[in-house]
Amino acid sequence: MGSVFTLLVAIATVASCAAPNPGQTPATTSTTSASPSGTTTAPAGTTTASESASEAPDPTELCGPGSAINFDSAAFPDAPVIDNKWFSLAPGTQYTTSGKVVSADGTTERIVTHTVTGLTKVIGGVKTQVMWDRDYADGSLVESELAFFAQDKAGAVWLFGEYPEEFENDKFVGAPNTFIHGISESQAGIAMQGEPRVDTPEYVQAHAPSVDFLDCGDVFQVNQRVCVPTGCYDDVLVIDEHNPLEPAVGHQRKFYSAGTGLVKVTAVGGADQETLDLVKVEKLTDAKLVEVNKEALKLDQHGYDVSKEVYAKTPRAEVATETTGGY
């Protein structure tokens, strides 16, 4: 997945939590016997068809029991105000994270900027807020991404899609991992729950079968202490994330502080070990926000030429605010 704050949304995978195929009863050479009532009973130790059907997992629960996506466009307000304390997105706010990726090929230094633009974009009947992420590896731009979020009336923040342009040697090479809710069977998912609690079912953060994207989130820990360059935080919520379609990638752990948001990312398992720390939070000037809006609009417009089968089917992004005072 893309850097979404991303990281946020990412950024962003072992043991599959995807629903397995319905179980099949092994063949047996035993014969059935007649019951006193004249009905037929199955031999001991076998499973009847009705029992097998009742035990089959729900194929809509992509991240395990209780993870079915319950999307309702009517559950969202007219304007995308996102004030979830773990995942607040105020227009004109810019977050910078830095770290490294350690792999068999060596170590890559990474810097990611996550900017909350003043743009909105309607997806699936919901007006979403546009995040612009730029991902640098060893000083070179490798990805420039638009990600789309909205908060429902219950306080949960949803991810509606991503348009990630990829670069090699600072040259644009395409956006093959684009996905948008409602197109090619892609589904919006929950980036952050309204009231995250431990010992609750995993949840789908987004699903895009056309690009093999499925992120599952699990509330792993609460009230943790984490120190990063921006300070020490004592109220940290830890979300464990993974993609069951890519079990070899391993898991990510994302650390969120109330009122700040994402402060740290670590890796568990997988060949590539990625770590990121929050190093800067900045409130842009109104003039800088205007410039950010212009650049993000250029990226949005480019998407109509690059992704004709997906992105070009969406309404164009629009400027909703040019001041850091919000909507």
C-alpha positions as CSV (number, residue, x, y, z in Angstrom):
1,M,0.0,0.0,0.0
2,G,1.0,3.6,-0.3
3,S,2.4,5.7,2.4
4,V,-1.0,6.9,3.6
5,F,-0.8,8.3,6.8
6,T,-1.1,5.8,5.0
7,L,1.1,5.4,7.2
8,L,-1.6,7.3,8.2
9,V,-2.9,5.3,5.4
10,A,-0.4,4.1,4.3
11,I,1.9,2.8,4.7
12,A,0.9,0.9,4.5
13,T,1.7,-7.4,6.3
14,V,1.7,-13.2,8.6
15,A,-0.9,-15.7,9.3
16,S,-3.8,-15.0,7.0
17,C,-7.0,-13.7,8.5
18,A,-8.8,-13.9,5.2
19,A,-11.8,-16.2,5.3
20,P,-10.9,-19.7,4.3
21,N,-12.9,-21.8,1.8
22,P,-15.9,-23.5,3.4
23,G,-14.7,-26.8,4.9
24,Q,-15.3,-30.0,3.2
25,T,-16.0,-33.3,5.0
26,P,-13.4,-35.9,4.2
27,A,-14.7,-39.0,2.3
28,T,-15.3,-42.0,4.5
29,T,-16.0,-45.7,3.9
30,S,-18.4,-46.0,6.8
31,T,-22.0,-46.7,6.1
32,T,-25.0,-45.0,7.6
33,S,-27.4,-46.8,10.0
34,A,-31.1,-46.5,10.4
35,S,-32.5,-44.9,13.5
36,P,-35.5,-46.3,15.4
37,S,-37.6,-43.6,13.8
38,G,-36.6,-44.8,10.3
39,T,-34.4,-41.8,9.5
40,T,-30.8,-42.1,8.5
41,T,-28.0,-41.1,11.0
42,A,-24.4,-40.3,10.1
43,P,-21.6,-42.5,11.6
44,A,-19.9,-41.2,14.7
45,G,-17.2,-38.7,14.0
46,T,-18.6,-37.5,10.7
47,T,-20.1,-34.0,10.0
48,T,-23.5,-33.6,8.5
49,A,-24.1,-31.2,5.6
50,S,-26.1,-28.9,7.8
51,E,-23.4,-28.8,10.5
52,S,-20.8,-28.1,7.9
53,A,-22.8,-25.2,6.5
54,S,-23.4,-23.7,9.9
55,E,-19.7,-23.8,10.7
56,A,-18.5,-22.3,7.4
57,P,-16.9,-18.9,7.8
58,D,-18.7,-15.8,6.4
59,P,-16.8,-15.0,3.1
60,T,-17.6,-11.2,3.7
61,E,-15.5,-11.3,6.9
62,L,-12.2,-10.7,5.2
63,C,-10.2,-10.2,8.4
64,G,-11.9,-13.0,10.5
65,P,-15.1,-13.2,12.5
66,G,-16.8,-9.9,13.1
67,S,-14.8,-8.0,10.4
68,A,-17.6,-7.6,7.8
69,I,-17.6,-4.1,6.2
70,N,-20.7,-2.2,7.2
71,F,-20.5,0.8,4.8
72,D,-23.4,3.2,4.6
73,S,-23.0,6.5,2.7
74,A,-25.8,8.0,4.8
75,A,-23.7,7.6,7.9
76,F,-21.4,10.4,6.9
77,P,-22.0,14.2,7.3
78,D,-22.1,16.6,4.3
79,A,-18.6,18.0,5.1
80,P,-15.6,15.8,5.9
81,V,-14.7,17.2,9.3
82,I,-12.2,14.7,10.8
83,D,-11.6,15.2,14.5
84,N,-11.1,11.7,15.8
85,K,-8.6,12.2,18.6
86,W,-6.3,9.5,17.3
87,F,-6.6,10.5,13.6
88,S,-7.4,14.2,13.4
89,L,-6.9,15.7,10.0
90,A,-7.0,19.5,10.1
91,P,-6.4,21.3,6.7
92,G,-3.0,22.9,6.5
93,T,-1.3,20.4,8.9
94,Q,1.8,18.7,7.8
95,Y,3.5,15.8,9.5
96,T,7.0,14.5,8.7
97,T,8.2,11.1,9.5
98,S,11.6,9.7,9.0
99,G,13.3,6.3,9.4
100,K,14.8,3.5,7.4
101,V,14.0,0.2,5.6
102,V,16.5,-2.6,6.3
103,S,16.5,-5.5,3.7
104,A,18.8,-8.1,2.3
105,D,19.9,-5.4,-0.3
106,G,20.9,-2.9,2.4
107,T,19.5,0.0,4.3
108,T,17.4,2.8,2.7
109,E,16.8,6.1,4.4
110,R,13.2,7.3,4.2
111,I,11.4,10.6,4.7
112,V,7.7,10.9,4.3
113,T,5.6,14.1,4.4
114,H,1.9,13.9,5.0
115,T,0.0,17.0,4.2
116,V,-3.7,17.6,4.9
117,T,-4.9,19.6,1.9
118,G,-7.8,21.9,1.7
119,L,-9.3,19.7,-1.1
120,T,-12.3,17.5,-1.1
121,K,-13.4,14.7,-3.5
122,V,-16.7,12.9,-3.7
123,I,-16.4,9.1,-3.6
124,G,-19.3,6.7,-3.3
125,G,-21.6,9.5,-2.4
126,V,-19.4,10.8,0.4
127,K,-17.4,14.0,0.4
128,T,-13.9,13.0,1.5
129,Q,-10.9,15.0,2.6
130,V,-7.7,14.7,0.5
131,M,-4.3,13.9,2.0
132,W,-1.2,14.3,0.0
133,D,1.8,12.1,0.9
134,R,5.3,12.3,-0.6
135,D,7.7,9.4,0.1
136,Y,11.5,9.8,-0.4
137,A,14.1,7.0,-0.4
138,D,17.7,8.1,0.0
139,G,16.7,11.6,-1.0
140,S,14.8,10.7,-4.2
141,L,11.0,10.8,-4.6
142,V,9.6,7.3,-5.0
143,E,5.9,8.0,-4.5
144,S,3.5,10.9,-4.5
145,E,0.0,9.9,-3.4
146,L,-3.4,11.3,-2.8
147,A,-5.5,9.4,-0.2
148,F,-9.1,10.0,0.7
149,F,-10.7,10.0,4.2
150,A,-14.0,10.8,5.8
151,Q,-15.3,10.4,9.3
152,D,-18.7,8.9,10.0
153,K,-21.2,10.2,12.5
154,A,-20.0,7.6,15.0
155,G,-16.4,9.0,14.9
156,A,-14.7,6.3,12.8
157,V,-12.4,7.5,10.1
158,W,-12.7,5.6,6.8
159,L,-10.2,5.3,3.9
160,F,-12.0,5.5,0.5
161,G,-9.0,5.0,-1.8
162,E,-5.6,5.9,-2.9
163,Y,-3.9,7.3,-6.0
164,P,-0.2,6.6,-5.6
165,E,2.1,7.7,-8.4
166,E,5.4,5.9,-8.5
167,F,8.8,7.2,-9.5
168,E,12.2,5.7,-10.4
169,N,15.3,7.8,-10.5
170,D,12.9,10.8,-9.9
171,K,11.0,10.0,-13.1
172,F,7.2,9.1,-13.2
173,V,6.6,5.4,-14.1
174,G,2.9,5.0,-13.4
175,A,0.2,4.4,-10.8
176,P,-0.6,0.7,-11.0
177,N,-1.8,0.4,-7.4
178,T,-4.7,2.9,-7.6
179,F,-7.9,1.9,-6.0
180,I,-11.2,3.8,-5.4
181,H,-14.2,2.6,-3.3
182,G,-17.0,1.4,-5.6
183,I,-14.8,0.7,-8.6
184,S,-13.5,-2.7,-9.6
185,E,-15.1,-4.2,-6.4
186,S,-12.9,-2.0,-4.1
187,Q,-14.3,-1.2,-0.7
188,A,-13.7,1.5,1.8
189,G,-12.5,0.4,5.2
190,I,-11.8,1.9,8.6
191,A,-8.5,3.7,9.0
192,M,-9.3,4.4,12.7
193,Q,-12.2,3.2,14.9
194,G,-14.2,5.8,16.8
195,E,-13.6,4.0,20.1
196,P,-10.7,1.5,19.6
197,R,-10.5,-1.2,22.3
198,V,-8.4,-4.2,22.9
199,D,-9.8,-7.7,22.6
200,T,-12.2,-6.7,19.8
201,P,-12.4,-8.3,16.3
202,E,-10.0,-7.3,13.6
203,Y,-11.4,-4.8,11.1
204,V,-10.9,-4.2,7.4
205,Q,-9.0,-1.0,6.7
206,A,-9.7,-1.2,2.9
207,H,-10.1,-3.9,0.3
208,A,-9.1,-3.7,-3.4
209,P,-9.0,-7.2,-5.0
210,S,-7.9,-5.8,-8.4
211,V,-4.6,-4.8,-6.9
212,D,-4.4,-7.5,-4.2
213,F,-4.8,-4.9,-1.4
214,L,-6.3,-6.0,1.9
215,D,-5.3,-4.4,5.2
216,C,-6.5,-5.8,8.5
217,G,-6.3,-3.8,11.7
218,D,-6.2,-5.0,15.3
219,V,-6.1,-2.9,18.5
220,F,-3.0,-4.4,20.0
221,Q,-2.2,-2.2,23.0
222,V,-3.3,0.9,24.8
223,N,-1.7,3.4,27.2
224,Q,1.8,2.7,26.0
225,R,4.8,5.1,26.4
226,V,6.7,6.1,23.3
227,C,9.5,8.6,22.8
228,V,10.3,10.0,19.3
229,P,12.0,13.3,18.2
230,T,8.8,15.3,18.7
231,G,8.6,14.2,22.4
232,C,7.5,11.4,24.7
233,Y,3.9,10.3,24.7
234,D,2.2,8.3,27.6
235,D,-1.2,7.6,26.1
236,V,-0.2,5.7,23.0
237,L,-2.6,3.4,21.1
238,V,-0.9,0.6,19.1
239,I,-2.6,-0.9,16.0
240,D,-1.2,-4.1,14.4
241,E,-1.7,-4.2,10.7
242,H,-1.2,-6.8,8.1
243,N,-2.2,-7.9,4.6
244,P,-3.3,-11.6,4.6
245,L,-2.8,-11.6,0.8
246,E,0.9,-11.0,1.3
247,P,1.8,-13.1,4.5
248,A,5.5,-12.9,3.7
249,V,5.5,-9.1,4.2
250,G,4.9,-9.4,7.9
251,H,3.1,-7.0,10.2
252,Q,3.3,-3.3,10.9
253,R,2.7,-1.7,14.3
254,K,1.5,1.8,14.2
255,F,1.6,4.0,17.3
256,Y,-0.9,6.8,17.8
257,S,-1.1,9.5,20.5
258,A,-4.3,11.3,21.3
259,G,-4.3,14.8,19.8
260,T,-1.2,14.2,17.7
261,G,-1.9,11.1,15.6
262,L,0.7,8.7,14.2
263,V,4.0,9.0,16.1
264,K,5.8,5.8,15.2
265,V,5.8,2.8,12.9
266,T,7.7,-0.5,13.5
267,A,7.9,-3.9,11.7
268,V,7.2,-7.4,12.9
269,G,8.4,-10.2,10.7
270,G,8.9,-9.9,6.9
271,A,12.0,-9.5,4.9
272,D,12.0,-5.7,4.9
273,Q,12.1,-4.1,8.3
274,E,10.6,-0.6,8.1
275,T,10.7,1.9,11.0
276,L,9.5,5.5,11.0
277,D,9.3,8.2,13.7
278,L,7.5,11.5,13.8
279,V,10.1,14.2,13.6
280,K,8.0,17.3,12.8
281,V,4.4,18.7,13.0
282,E,3.8,22.0,11.3
283,K,0.8,24.2,10.8
284,L,1.2,25.7,7.3
285,T,0.6,29.3,6.6
286,D,-2.5,30.2,4.5
287,A,-0.2,31.1,1.5
288,K,1.5,27.7,1.8
289,L,-1.9,25.9,2.0
290,V,-2.9,27.6,-1.2
291,E,0.3,26.3,-2.9
292,V,-0.3,22.8,-1.5
293,N,-3.9,22.9,-2.9
294,K,-2.5,23.8,-6.4
295,E,0.0,21.0,-6.4
296,A,-2.5,18.4,-5.1
297,L,-5.0,19.5,-7.8
298,K,-2.3,19.0,-10.5
299,L,-1.8,15.4,-9.1
300,D,-5.6,14.9,-9.2
301,Q,-5.8,16.1,-12.8
302,H,-2.9,13.9,-13.9
303,G,-4.7,10.9,-12.5
304,Y,-7.4,11.3,-15.2
305,D,-4.8,10.7,-17.9
306,V,-2.9,8.0,-16.0
307,S,-5.7,5.8,-14.6
308,K,-8.5,5.9,-17.1
309,E,-10.2,2.8,-15.9
310,V,-10.3,3.7,-12.2
311,Y,-9.4,7.3,-11.2
312,A,-10.9,8.9,-14.3
313,K,-14.3,7.6,-13.2
314,T,-14.3,9.8,-10.1
315,P,-15.5,13.4,-9.8
316,R,-12.6,15.9,-9.8
317,A,-11.2,17.2,-6.5
318,E,-12.3,20.7,-5.5
319,V,-10.8,23.4,-3.2
320,A,-12.9,23.5,0.0
321,T,-10.7,25.8,2.0
322,E,-7.6,28.0,1.5
323,T,-7.1,28.9,5.1
324,T,-5.9,26.9,8.1
325,G,-9.0,27.9,10.0
326,G,-10.7,24.8,8.5
327,Y,-14.0,24.4,6.7
